[in-house]
Amino acid sequence: MKPVSELFKNRPNTLWSVKPDDSVFDAIKTLAEKGVGALMVMEGGKLVGIFSERDYTRKIALEGKNSRETKVRDIMTANVLVVSPQTRTRQCMALMSEKKIRHLPVVDGQTIVGMLSIRDLMDDIIRDHEFTISQLESYIHQ
């Protein structure tokens, strides 16, 4: 399997984030506008958490809290697992599976490179399998 940095070569470098003091309602709007399932929570240029659809459903919707009044900091996941650009995609899949998470920020030193989703990894696996199949079909038809 390839390093995570390979996955970021062919996609736009967009880092969607919210601030800890933003309302959960505004964060949900950002998720919808950007078409993503999680946002990095940034404060002073530093990653301090992740806000996800799961955070909303489990900590707002199920608990009957008001998303317009609740701050992101009150429900975000603060203990963020990160990977480096050199981390292999297989290691990322294992980590996501073990920890039951769907998003991993990719950090190079103090620099945030991007956010890796389970979908990114699945799309990469599918591309690899399609390539292997086409190579095998080509070999068979020779």
Sequence and secondary structure as in RCSB ss.txt:
>XXXX:A:sequence
MKPVSELFKNRPNTLWSVKPDDSVFDAIKTLAEKGVGALMVMEGGKLVGIFSERDYTRKIALEGKNSRETKVRDI
MTANVLVVSPQTRTRQCMALMSEKKIRHLPVVDGQTIVGMLSIRDLMDDIIRDHEFTISQLESYIHQ
>XXXX:A:secstr
  BHHHHHTTS     EE TTSBHHHHHHHHHHHT SEEEEEETTEEEEEEEHHHHIIIIITTT  TTTSBHHHH
SB S   B TTSBHHHHHHHHHHHT SEEEEEETTEEEEEEEHHHHHHHHHHHHHHHHHHHHHHHT 
